Amino acid sequence: MKTKFSVLMSLYYKEKADYAKQCFDSLLRQTIQADEWVIVEDGPLTSEMYQLLDTYESLYPGLIHRVQLKENQGLGLALREGVLHCNCELIARMDSDDVSLPTRFEEHLRYFQVNPE
């Protein structure tokens, strides 16, 4: 049986949409897919970032759960809010400029199986 997990990331206005696209694409290339992406919008974002999020939401319905904060709270508080919206016990943390190797989640889940503590 597949272990369910969420991916959690926070975005704010200084993030580059090009980097976020590379990050999202690396998530889609994973050998084991996350059940959801919880993306915290830490205050207003750029129009490019909104367009990117809208595009991925329309291409992958039900995958992305967006949490919108009216004002920038900073990474720690944004992630704390995001955790409250994750539906899975296991949470993989990503930054918008992270690019993961295709087996990242597979390797992490294997480690958890071998080391349940």
VEXTOR-444606 format. One record per atom (N, C-alpha, C): residue number from 0; chain; atom name; z, y, x. Coordinates in steps of 0.2 Angstrom, whole numbers, plus 5000, padded with zeros to 4 digits. Atoms other than C-alpha are relative to their C-alpha. Layout:
// residues N
resi: NUM; chain: A; name: CA; z: Z; y: Y; x: X
...
//
This chain:
// residues 117
resi: 0; chain: A; name: N; z: 5000; y: 4994; x: 5004
resi: 0; chain: A; name: CA; z: 5000; y: 5000; x: 5000
resi: 0; chain: A; name: C; z: 5000; y: 5006; x: 5004
resi: 1; chain: A; name: N; z: 5000; y: 4994; x: 4996
resi: 1; chain: A; name: CA; z: 4996; y: 5017; x: 5006
resi: 1; chain: A; name: C; z: 5006; y: 5005; x: 4999
resi: 2; chain: A; name: N; z: 4994; y: 4995; x: 5000
resi: 2; chain: A; name: CA; z: 5010; y: 5029; x: 5011
resi: 2; chain: A; name: C; z: 4997; y: 5007; x: 4998
resi: 3; chain: A; name: N; z: 5002; y: 4994; x: 5002
resi: 3; chain: A; name: CA; z: 5008; y: 5045; x: 5002
resi: 3; chain: A; name: C; z: 5003; y: 5006; x: 5004
resi: 4; chain: A; name: N; z: 4997; y: 4994; x: 4996
resi: 4; chain: A; name: CA; z: 5010; y: 5062; x: 5011
resi: 4; chain: A; name: C; z: 4996; y: 5006; x: 4999
resi: 5; chain: A; name: N; z: 5002; y: 4993; x: 5001
resi: 5; chain: A; name: CA; z: 5007; y: 5080; x: 5010
resi: 5; chain: A; name: C; z: 4998; y: 5003; x: 5007
resi: 6; chain: A; name: N; z: 5001; y: 4996; x: 4995
resi: 6; chain: A; name: CA; z: 4999; y: 5092; x: 5022
resi: 6; chain: A; name: C; z: 5003; y: 5007; x: 4998
resi: 7; chain: A; name: N; z: 4998; y: 4993; x: 5001
resi: 7; chain: A; name: CA; z: 5008; y: 5109; x: 5023
resi: 7; chain: A; name: C; z: 4998; y: 5005; x: 5005
resi: 8; chain: A; name: N; z: 5001; y: 4994; x: 4996
resi: 8; chain: A; name: CA; z: 5002; y: 5125; x: 5030
resi: 8; chain: A; name: C; z: 5001; y: 5007; x: 4997
resi: 9; chain: A; name: N; z: 5000; y: 4994; x: 5003
resi: 9; chain: A; name: CA; z: 5004; y: 5143; x: 5028
resi: 9; chain: A; name: C; z: 4995; y: 5005; x: 5003
resi: 10; chain: A; name: N; z: 5005; y: 4995; x: 4998
resi: 10; chain: A; name: CA; z: 4991; y: 5157; x: 5029
resi: 10; chain: A; name: C; z: 5002; y: 5007; x: 4999
resi: 11; chain: A; name: N; z: 4999; y: 4993; x: 5001
resi: 11; chain: A; name: CA; z: 4993; y: 5176; x: 5032
resi: 11; chain: A; name: C; z: 4994; y: 5004; x: 5002
resi: 12; chain: A; name: N; z: 5006; y: 4996; x: 5000
resi: 12; chain: A; name: CA; z: 4981; y: 5190; x: 5033
resi: 12; chain: A; name: C; z: 4997; y: 5000; x: 5007
resi: 13; chain: A; name: N; z: 5002; y: 5000; x: 4993
resi: 13; chain: A; name: CA; z: 4979; y: 5189; x: 5052
resi: 13; chain: A; name: C; z: 4996; y: 4993; x: 5002
resi: 14; chain: A; name: N; z: 5004; y: 5006; x: 4999
resi: 14; chain: A; name: CA; z: 4972; y: 5171; x: 5051
resi: 14; chain: A; name: C; z: 4993; y: 5001; x: 5000
resi: 15; chain: A; name: N; z: 5007; y: 5000; x: 5000
resi: 15; chain: A; name: CA; z: 4954; y: 5168; x: 5055
resi: 15; chain: A; name: C; z: 4997; y: 4995; x: 4996
resi: 16; chain: A; name: N; z: 5003; y: 5005; x: 5005
resi: 16; chain: A; name: CA; z: 4944; y: 5160; x: 5041
resi: 16; chain: A; name: C; z: 4996; y: 4994; x: 5004
resi: 17; chain: A; name: N; z: 5003; y: 5005; x: 4996
resi: 17; chain: A; name: CA; z: 4933; y: 5151; x: 5055
resi: 17; chain: A; name: C; z: 5004; y: 4995; x: 5002
resi: 18; chain: A; name: N; z: 4995; y: 5005; x: 4998
resi: 18; chain: A; name: CA; z: 4948; y: 5143; x: 5062
resi: 18; chain: A; name: C; z: 5002; y: 4995; x: 4995
resi: 19; chain: A; name: N; z: 4998; y: 5004; x: 5006
resi: 19; chain: A; name: CA; z: 4954; y: 5138; x: 5045
resi: 19; chain: A; name: C; z: 4995; y: 4995; x: 4998
resi: 20; chain: A; name: N; z: 5006; y: 5005; x: 5002
resi: 20; chain: A; name: CA; z: 4937; y: 5130; x: 5041
resi: 20; chain: A; name: C; z: 5000; y: 4994; x: 5005
resi: 21; chain: A; name: N; z: 5000; y: 5005; x: 4995
resi: 21; chain: A; name: CA; z: 4938; y: 5120; x: 5057
resi: 21; chain: A; name: C; z: 5006; y: 4995; x: 4999
resi: 22; chain: A; name: N; z: 4994; y: 5004; x: 5001
resi: 22; chain: A; name: CA; z: 4956; y: 5114; x: 5053
resi: 22; chain: A; name: C; z: 4999; y: 4996; x: 4993
resi: 23; chain: A; name: N; z: 5001; y: 5004; x: 5006
resi: 23; chain: A; name: CA; z: 4951; y: 5109; x: 5035
resi: 23; chain: A; name: C; z: 4995; y: 4995; x: 5001
resi: 24; chain: A; name: N; z: 5005; y: 5005; x: 4999
resi: 24; chain: A; name: CA; z: 4936; y: 5100; x: 5041
resi: 24; chain: A; name: C; z: 5003; y: 4994; x: 5004
resi: 25; chain: A; name: N; z: 4997; y: 5006; x: 4996
resi: 25; chain: A; name: CA; z: 4947; y: 5090; x: 5054
resi: 25; chain: A; name: C; z: 5005; y: 4996; x: 4995
resi: 26; chain: A; name: N; z: 4996; y: 5003; x: 5005
resi: 26; chain: A; name: CA; z: 4958; y: 5086; x: 5039
resi: 26; chain: A; name: C; z: 4996; y: 4995; x: 4996
resi: 27; chain: A; name: N; z: 5004; y: 5004; x: 5004
resi: 27; chain: A; name: CA; z: 4944; y: 5079; x: 5029
resi: 27; chain: A; name: C; z: 4997; y: 4994; x: 5004
resi: 28; chain: A; name: N; z: 5003; y: 5005; x: 4996
resi: 28; chain: A; name: CA; z: 4938; y: 5068; x: 5044
resi: 28; chain: A; name: C; z: 5006; y: 4995; x: 5002
resi: 29; chain: A; name: N; z: 4995; y: 5005; x: 4998
resi: 29; chain: A; name: CA; z: 4955; y: 5059; x: 5045
resi: 29; chain: A; name: C; z: 4998; y: 4993; x: 4997
resi: 30; chain: A; name: N; z: 5001; y: 5007; x: 5002
resi: 30; chain: A; name: CA; z: 4954; y: 5040; x: 5044
resi: 30; chain: A; name: C; z: 5005; y: 4998; x: 4994
resi: 31; chain: A; name: N; z: 4996; y: 5001; x: 5005
resi: 31; chain: A; name: CA; z: 4969; y: 5041; x: 5032
resi: 31; chain: A; name: C; z: 5001; y: 5007; x: 4997
resi: 32; chain: A; name: N; z: 5000; y: 4994; x: 5003
resi: 32; chain: A; name: CA; z: 4968; y: 5055; x: 5019
resi: 32; chain: A; name: C; z: 5007; y: 5002; x: 4997
resi: 33; chain: A; name: N; z: 4994; y: 4998; x: 5003
resi: 33; chain: A; name: CA; z: 4983; y: 5066; x: 5014
resi: 33; chain: A; name: C; z: 4999; y: 5000; x: 4992
resi: 34; chain: A; name: N; z: 5000; y: 5000; x: 5007
resi: 34; chain: A; name: CA; z: 4987; y: 5065; x: 4995
resi: 34; chain: A; name: C; z: 4999; y: 5008; x: 4997
resi: 35; chain: A; name: N; z: 5000; y: 4993; x: 5002
resi: 35; chain: A; name: CA; z: 4988; y: 5084; x: 4994
resi: 35; chain: A; name: C; z: 5000; y: 5005; x: 5006
resi: 36; chain: A; name: N; z: 4999; y: 4995; x: 4995
resi: 36; chain: A; name: CA; z: 4986; y: 5100; x: 5005
resi: 36; chain: A; name: C; z: 5004; y: 5006; x: 4996
resi: 37; chain: A; name: N; z: 4996; y: 4994; x: 5003
resi: 37; chain: A; name: CA; z: 5000; y: 5113; x: 5000
resi: 37; chain: A; name: C; z: 4999; y: 5006; x: 5005
resi: 38; chain: A; name: N; z: 5001; y: 4994; x: 4996
resi: 38; chain: A; name: CA; z: 4994; y: 5130; x: 5007
resi: 38; chain: A; name: C; z: 5003; y: 5006; x: 4997
resi: 39; chain: A; name: N; z: 4996; y: 4994; x: 5002
resi: 39; chain: A; name: CA; z: 5006; y: 5144; x: 5006
resi: 39; chain: A; name: C; z: 4996; y: 5006; x: 5002
resi: 40; chain: A; name: N; z: 5003; y: 4994; x: 4998
resi: 40; chain: A; name: CA; z: 4997; y: 5161; x: 5005
resi: 40; chain: A; name: C; z: 5006; y: 5005; x: 5001
resi: 41; chain: A; name: N; z: 4994; y: 4995; x: 4998
resi: 41; chain: A; name: CA; z: 5010; y: 5172; x: 5014
resi: 41; chain: A; name: C; z: 4998; y: 5007; x: 4999
resi: 42; chain: A; name: N; z: 5002; y: 4994; x: 5001
resi: 42; chain: A; name: CA; z: 5006; y: 5188; x: 5006
resi: 42; chain: A; name: C; z: 4992; y: 5000; x: 4999
resi: 43; chain: A; name: N; z: 5007; y: 4999; x: 5001
resi: 43; chain: A; name: CA; z: 4988; y: 5195; x: 5003
resi: 43; chain: A; name: C; z: 4996; y: 4998; x: 5006
resi: 44; chain: A; name: N; z: 5004; y: 5002; x: 4995
resi: 44; chain: A; name: CA; z: 4974; y: 5187; x: 5013
resi: 44; chain: A; name: C; z: 4994; y: 5004; x: 5000
resi: 45; chain: A; name: N; z: 5006; y: 4996; x: 4999
resi: 45; chain: A; name: CA; z: 4957; y: 5193; x: 5019
resi: 45; chain: A; name: C; z: 4995; y: 4997; x: 4994
resi: 46; chain: A; name: N; z: 5005; y: 5002; x: 5005
resi: 46; chain: A; name: CA; z: 4942; y: 5191; x: 5007
resi: 46; chain: A; name: C; z: 4997; y: 4994; x: 5003
resi: 47; chain: A; name: N; z: 5003; y: 5006; x: 4997
resi: 47; chain: A; name: CA; z: 4935; y: 5178; x: 5019
resi: 47; chain: A; name: C; z: 5004; y: 4994; x: 4999
resi: 48; chain: A; name: N; z: 4995; y: 5006; x: 5001
resi: 48; chain: A; name: CA; z: 4950; y: 5167; x: 5018
resi: 48; chain: A; name: C; z: 5000; y: 4998; x: 4993
resi: 49; chain: A; name: N; z: 5001; y: 5002; x: 5007
resi: 49; chain: A; name: CA; z: 4950; y: 5168; x: 4999
resi: 49; chain: A; name: C; z: 4994; y: 4996; x: 4998
resi: 50; chain: A; name: N; z: 5006; y: 5004; x: 5001
resi: 50; chain: A; name: CA; z: 4932; y: 5163; x: 4999
resi: 50; chain: A; name: C; z: 5000; y: 4993; x: 5002
resi: 51; chain: A; name: N; z: 5000; y: 5006; x: 4997
resi: 51; chain: A; name: CA; z: 4935; y: 5149; x: 5010
resi: 51; chain: A; name: C; z: 5005; y: 4995; x: 4996
resi: 52; chain: A; name: N; z: 4996; y: 5004; x: 5004
resi: 52; chain: A; name: CA; z: 4950; y: 5143; x: 5000
resi: 52; chain: A; name: C; z: 4997; y: 4998; x: 4993
resi: 53; chain: A; name: N; z: 5003; y: 5002; x: 5006
resi: 53; chain: A; name: CA; z: 4940; y: 5144; x: 4984
resi: 53; chain: A; name: C; z: 4994; y: 4995; x: 5001
resi: 54; chain: A; name: N; z: 5005; y: 5005; x: 4999
resi: 54; chain: A; name: CA; z: 4926; y: 5134; x: 4991
resi: 54; chain: A; name: C; z: 5002; y: 4993; x: 5001
resi: 55; chain: A; name: N; z: 4997; y: 5007; x: 4999
resi: 55; chain: A; name: CA; z: 4937; y: 5120; x: 4997
resi: 55; chain: A; name: C; z: 5003; y: 4997; x: 4993
resi: 56; chain: A; name: N; z: 4997; y: 5002; x: 5007
resi: 56; chain: A; name: CA; z: 4946; y: 5120; x: 4980
resi: 56; chain: A; name: C; z: 4994; y: 4997; x: 4995
resi: 57; chain: A; name: N; z: 5006; y: 5003; x: 5004
resi: 57; chain: A; name: CA; z: 4929; y: 5118; x: 4971
resi: 57; chain: A; name: C; z: 4997; y: 4994; x: 5002
resi: 58; chain: A; name: N; z: 5002; y: 5006; x: 4997
resi: 58; chain: A; name: CA; z: 4923; y: 5105; x: 4983
resi: 58; chain: A; name: C; z: 5004; y: 4994; x: 4999
resi: 59; chain: A; name: N; z: 4995; y: 5005; x: 5000
resi: 59; chain: A; name: CA; z: 4939; y: 5095; x: 4982
resi: 59; chain: A; name: C; z: 5005; y: 5001; x: 4995
resi: 60; chain: A; name: N; z: 4995; y: 4998; x: 5006
resi: 60; chain: A; name: CA; z: 4947; y: 5097; x: 4965
resi: 60; chain: A; name: C; z: 5006; y: 4996; x: 5001
resi: 61; chain: A; name: N; z: 4994; y: 5004; x: 5001
resi: 61; chain: A; name: CA; z: 4965; y: 5092; x: 4964
resi: 61; chain: A; name: C; z: 5003; y: 4999; x: 5007
resi: 62; chain: A; name: N; z: 4998; y: 5001; x: 4993
resi: 62; chain: A; name: CA; z: 4967; y: 5091; x: 4983
resi: 62; chain: A; name: C; z: 5005; y: 5006; x: 5002
resi: 63; chain: A; name: N; z: 4997; y: 4994; x: 4997
resi: 63; chain: A; name: CA; z: 4973; y: 5109; x: 4987
resi: 63; chain: A; name: C; z: 5005; y: 5003; x: 4995
resi: 64; chain: A; name: N; z: 4995; y: 4997; x: 5005
resi: 64; chain: A; name: CA; z: 4989; y: 5116; x: 4979
resi: 64; chain: A; name: C; z: 5002; y: 5007; x: 5004
resi: 65; chain: A; name: N; z: 4999; y: 4993; x: 4997
resi: 65; chain: A; name: CA; z: 4990; y: 5135; x: 4983
resi: 65; chain: A; name: C; z: 5006; y: 5003; x: 4997
resi: 66; chain: A; name: N; z: 4993; y: 4996; x: 5002
resi: 66; chain: A; name: CA; z: 5007; y: 5144; x: 4983
resi: 66; chain: A; name: C; z: 4999; y: 5007; x: 5002
resi: 67; chain: A; name: N; z: 5001; y: 4993; x: 4999
resi: 67; chain: A; name: CA; z: 5005; y: 5163; x: 4982
resi: 67; chain: A; name: C; z: 5006; y: 5003; x: 5001
resi: 68; chain: A; name: N; z: 4995; y: 4996; x: 4999
resi: 68; chain: A; name: CA; z: 5018; y: 5174; x: 4989
resi: 68; chain: A; name: C; z: 4997; y: 5007; x: 5000
resi: 69; chain: A; name: N; z: 5003; y: 4994; x: 5001
resi: 69; chain: A; name: CA; z: 5016; y: 5192; x: 4984
resi: 69; chain: A; name: C; z: 5000; y: 5004; x: 5007
resi: 70; chain: A; name: N; z: 4999; y: 4996; x: 4994
resi: 70; chain: A; name: CA; z: 5022; y: 5199; x: 5001
resi: 70; chain: A; name: C; z: 5001; y: 4995; x: 5005
resi: 71; chain: A; name: N; z: 4999; y: 5004; x: 4995
resi: 71; chain: A; name: CA; z: 5022; y: 5192; x: 5018
resi: 71; chain: A; name: C; z: 5007; y: 4999; x: 5002
resi: 72; chain: A; name: N; z: 4993; y: 5001; x: 4999
resi: 72; chain: A; name: CA; z: 5038; y: 5183; x: 5021
resi: 72; chain: A; name: C; z: 5002; y: 4997; x: 5007
resi: 73; chain: A; name: N; z: 4999; y: 5003; x: 4993
resi: 73; chain: A; name: CA; z: 5035; y: 5176; x: 5039
resi: 73; chain: A; name: C; z: 5000; y: 4992; x: 4999
resi: 74; chain: A; name: N; z: 5002; y: 5007; x: 5000
resi: 74; chain: A; name: CA; z: 5031; y: 5158; x: 5044
resi: 74; chain: A; name: C; z: 5006; y: 4995; x: 4997
resi: 75; chain: A; name: N; z: 4994; y: 5004; x: 5002
resi: 75; chain: A; name: CA; z: 5049; y: 5150; x: 5041
resi: 75; chain: A; name: C; z: 5001; y: 5000; x: 4993
resi: 76; chain: A; name: N; z: 4999; y: 4999; x: 5007
resi: 76; chain: A; name: CA; z: 5051; y: 5157; x: 5024
resi: 76; chain: A; name: C; z: 4995; y: 4997; x: 4996
resi: 77; chain: A; name: N; z: 5005; y: 5002; x: 5003
resi: 77; chain: A; name: CA; z: 5034; y: 5153; x: 5019
resi: 77; chain: A; name: C; z: 5000; y: 4992; x: 4999
resi: 78; chain: A; name: N; z: 5000; y: 5007; x: 5000
resi: 78; chain: A; name: CA; z: 5035; y: 5135; x: 5024
resi: 78; chain: A; name: C; z: 5006; y: 4997; x: 4996
resi: 79; chain: A; name: N; z: 4995; y: 5002; x: 5004
resi: 79; chain: A; name: CA; z: 5052; y: 5133; x: 5016
resi: 79; chain: A; name: C; z: 4998; y: 5000; x: 4992
resi: 80; chain: A; name: N; z: 5002; y: 5000; x: 5006
resi: 80; chain: A; name: CA; z: 5044; y: 5138; x: 5000
resi: 80; chain: A; name: C; z: 4995; y: 4995; x: 4998
resi: 81; chain: A; name: N; z: 5005; y: 5005; x: 5000
resi: 81; chain: A; name: CA; z: 5029; y: 5127; x: 5003
resi: 81; chain: A; name: C; z: 5003; y: 4993; x: 4999
resi: 82; chain: A; name: N; z: 4996; y: 5006; x: 5001
resi: 82; chain: A; name: CA; z: 5041; y: 5112; x: 5005
resi: 82; chain: A; name: C; z: 5002; y: 4998; x: 4993
resi: 83; chain: A; name: N; z: 4998; y: 5000; x: 5007
resi: 83; chain: A; name: CA; z: 5047; y: 5115; x: 4987
resi: 83; chain: A; name: C; z: 4994; y: 4998; x: 4996
resi: 84; chain: A; name: N; z: 5006; y: 5002; x: 5004
resi: 84; chain: A; name: CA; z: 5029; y: 5112; x: 4981
resi: 84; chain: A; name: C; z: 4997; y: 4994; x: 5002
resi: 85; chain: A; name: N; z: 5003; y: 5007; x: 4998
resi: 85; chain: A; name: CA; z: 5025; y: 5096; x: 4991
resi: 85; chain: A; name: C; z: 5003; y: 4995; x: 4995
resi: 86; chain: A; name: N; z: 4998; y: 5005; x: 5004
resi: 86; chain: A; name: CA; z: 5025; y: 5081; x: 4980
resi: 86; chain: A; name: C; z: 5001; y: 4993; x: 5003
resi: 87; chain: A; name: N; z: 4998; y: 5006; x: 4996
resi: 87; chain: A; name: CA; z: 5027; y: 5068; x: 4994
resi: 87; chain: A; name: C; z: 5006; y: 5001; x: 5004
resi: 88; chain: A; name: N; z: 4994; y: 4999; x: 4996
resi: 88; chain: A; name: CA; z: 5042; y: 5064; x: 5004
resi: 88; chain: A; name: C; z: 4998; y: 5001; x: 5007
resi: 89; chain: A; name: N; z: 5002; y: 4998; x: 4993
resi: 89; chain: A; name: CA; z: 5032; y: 5064; x: 5020
resi: 89; chain: A; name: C; z: 4995; y: 5006; x: 5000
resi: 90; chain: A; name: N; z: 5003; y: 4993; x: 5000
resi: 90; chain: A; name: CA; z: 5025; y: 5081; x: 5025
resi: 90; chain: A; name: C; z: 4997; y: 5000; x: 5008
resi: 91; chain: A; name: N; z: 5003; y: 4999; x: 4993
resi: 91; chain: A; name: CA; z: 5012; y: 5083; x: 5040
resi: 91; chain: A; name: C; z: 4999; y: 5008; x: 5000
resi: 92; chain: A; name: N; z: 5001; y: 4993; x: 4999
resi: 92; chain: A; name: CA; z: 5013; y: 5101; x: 5046
resi: 92; chain: A; name: C; z: 4994; y: 5002; x: 5004
resi: 93; chain: A; name: N; z: 5006; y: 4998; x: 4997
resi: 93; chain: A; name: CA; z: 4997; y: 5110; x: 5051
resi: 93; chain: A; name: C; z: 5001; y: 5008; x: 5001
resi: 94; chain: A; name: N; z: 5002; y: 4993; x: 5000
resi: 94; chain: A; name: CA; z: 4993; y: 5128; x: 5057
resi: 94; chain: A; name: C; z: 4993; y: 5000; x: 4999
resi: 95; chain: A; name: N; z: 5007; y: 4999; x: 5002
resi: 95; chain: A; name: CA; z: 4977; y: 5135; x: 5052
resi: 95; chain: A; name: C; z: 4995; y: 5000; x: 5005
resi: 96; chain: A; name: N; z: 5005; y: 5000; x: 4994
resi: 96; chain: A; name: CA; z: 4970; y: 5135; x: 5069
resi: 96; chain: A; name: C; z: 5001; y: 4993; x: 5004
resi: 97; chain: A; name: N; z: 4999; y: 5007; x: 4998
resi: 97; chain: A; name: CA; z: 4975; y: 5116; x: 5072
resi: 97; chain: A; name: C; z: 4994; y: 4996; x: 4998
resi: 98; chain: A; name: N; z: 5005; y: 5004; x: 5001
resi: 98; chain: A; name: CA; z: 4961; y: 5104; x: 5074
resi: 98; chain: A; name: C; z: 5003; y: 4993; x: 5002
resi: 99; chain: A; name: N; z: 4997; y: 5006; x: 4998
resi: 99; chain: A; name: CA; z: 4967; y: 5086; x: 5073
resi: 99; chain: A; name: C; z: 4994; y: 4994; x: 5001
resi: 100; chain: A; name: N; z: 5004; y: 5006; x: 4999
resi: 100; chain: A; name: CA; z: 4959; y: 5070; x: 5080
resi: 100; chain: A; name: C; z: 5000; y: 4996; x: 4994
resi: 101; chain: A; name: N; z: 5000; y: 5003; x: 5006
resi: 101; chain: A; name: CA; z: 4953; y: 5059; x: 5066
resi: 101; chain: A; name: C; z: 5005; y: 4995; x: 4999
resi: 102; chain: A; name: N; z: 4995; y: 5005; x: 5001
resi: 102; chain: A; name: CA; z: 4966; y: 5046; x: 5069
resi: 102; chain: A; name: C; z: 5008; y: 5003; x: 5000
resi: 103; chain: A; name: N; z: 4993; y: 4997; x: 5000
resi: 103; chain: A; name: CA; z: 4981; y: 5058; x: 5069
resi: 103; chain: A; name: C; z: 5005; y: 4997; x: 4995
resi: 104; chain: A; name: N; z: 4996; y: 5003; x: 5005
resi: 104; chain: A; name: CA; z: 4988; y: 5053; x: 5052
resi: 104; chain: A; name: C; z: 5001; y: 4993; x: 5000
resi: 105; chain: A; name: N; z: 4999; y: 5007; x: 5000
resi: 105; chain: A; name: CA; z: 4985; y: 5035; x: 5054
resi: 105; chain: A; name: C; z: 5005; y: 4998; x: 5006
resi: 106; chain: A; name: N; z: 4996; y: 5001; x: 4994
resi: 106; chain: A; name: CA; z: 4994; y: 5035; x: 5071
resi: 106; chain: A; name: C; z: 5007; y: 5002; x: 4998
resi: 107; chain: A; name: N; z: 4993; y: 4998; x: 5002
resi: 107; chain: A; name: CA; z: 5009; y: 5045; x: 5063
resi: 107; chain: A; name: C; z: 5003; y: 4995; x: 4995
resi: 108; chain: A; name: N; z: 4998; y: 5005; x: 5005
resi: 108; chain: A; name: CA; z: 5010; y: 5033; x: 5048
resi: 108; chain: A; name: C; z: 5002; y: 4993; x: 5003
resi: 109; chain: A; name: N; z: 4999; y: 5006; x: 4996
resi: 109; chain: A; name: CA; z: 5009; y: 5018; x: 5060
resi: 109; chain: A; name: C; z: 5007; y: 5000; x: 5003
resi: 110; chain: A; name: N; z: 4993; y: 4999; x: 4996
resi: 110; chain: A; name: CA; z: 5024; y: 5025; x: 5070
resi: 110; chain: A; name: C; z: 5006; y: 5000; x: 4995
resi: 111; chain: A; name: N; z: 4995; y: 5000; x: 5005
resi: 111; chain: A; name: CA; z: 5034; y: 5028; x: 5054
resi: 111; chain: A; name: C; z: 5001; y: 4992; x: 4997
resi: 112; chain: A; name: N; z: 4999; y: 5007; x: 5002
resi: 112; chain: A; name: CA; z: 5031; y: 5009; x: 5049
resi: 112; chain: A; name: C; z: 5004; y: 4996; x: 5005
resi: 113; chain: A; name: N; z: 4996; y: 5004; x: 4994
resi: 113; chain: A; name: CA; z: 5037; y: 5003; x: 5066
resi: 113; chain: A; name: C; z: 5007; y: 5003; x: 5001
resi: 114; chain: A; name: N; z: 4994; y: 4997; x: 4998
resi: 114; chain: A; name: CA; z: 5051; y: 5015; x: 5067
resi: 114; chain: A; name: C; z: 5003; y: 5004; x: 4993
resi: 115; chain: A; name: N; z: 4998; y: 4997; x: 5006
resi: 115; chain: A; name: CA; z: 5058; y: 5018; x: 5049
resi: 115; chain: A; name: C; z: 5006; y: 5004; x: 5000
resi: 116; chain: A; name: N; z: 4994; y: 4996; x: 4999
resi: 116; chain: A; name: CA; z: 5074; y: 5026; x: 5055
resi: 116; chain: A; name: C; z: 4998; y: 5007; x: 5002
//
